[in-house]
């Protein structure tokens, strides 16, 4: 169960109707899209750190410090 303010729920329902889907279907699609974008952004950032410093050679090895130093 998820709670939304009435105005947001009306907007979700209107968008679901516009797309020809259900409220649940729309929310599932939007959640999947948002999580996929976040995962892709994380992978890009990890690749960027690898380019800057080279990939980690072994477990540990200061990886936490490297991530903290390059965290936006």
ChimeraX attribute file (.defattr): number of C-alpha atoms within 10 A of each C-alpha:
attribute: neighborCount
match mode: 1-to-1
recipient: residues
	/A:1	2
	/A:2	3
	/A:3	7
	/A:4	9
	/A:5	7
	/A:6	9
	/A:7	9
	/A:8	11
	/A:9	13
	/A:10	12
	/A:11	11
	/A:12	18
	/A:13	18
	/A:14	14
	/A:15	15
	/A:16	17
	/A:17	13
	/A:18	9
	/A:19	11
	/A:20	11
	/A:21	13
	/A:22	15
	/A:23	16
	/A:24	12
	/A:25	13
	/A:26	18
	/A:27	15
	/A:28	11
	/A:29	11
	/A:30	12
	/A:31	12
	/A:32	12
	/A:33	12
	/A:34	11
	/A:35	11
	/A:36	12
	/A:37	12
	/A:38	12
	/A:39	12
	/A:40	12
	/A:41	12
	/A:42	12
	/A:43	12
	/A:44	12
	/A:45	16
	/A:46	15
	/A:47	14
	/A:48	14
	/A:49	17
	/A:50	12
	/A:51	10
	/A:52	10
	/A:53	10
	/A:54	10
	/A:55	13
	/A:56	13
	/A:57	8
	/A:58	8
	/A:59	7
	/A:60	9
	/A:61	10
	/A:62	10
	/A:63	14
	/A:64	9
	/A:65	11
	/A:66	13
	/A:67	13
	/A:68	9
	/A:69	9
	/A:70	12
	/A:71	9
	/A:72	6
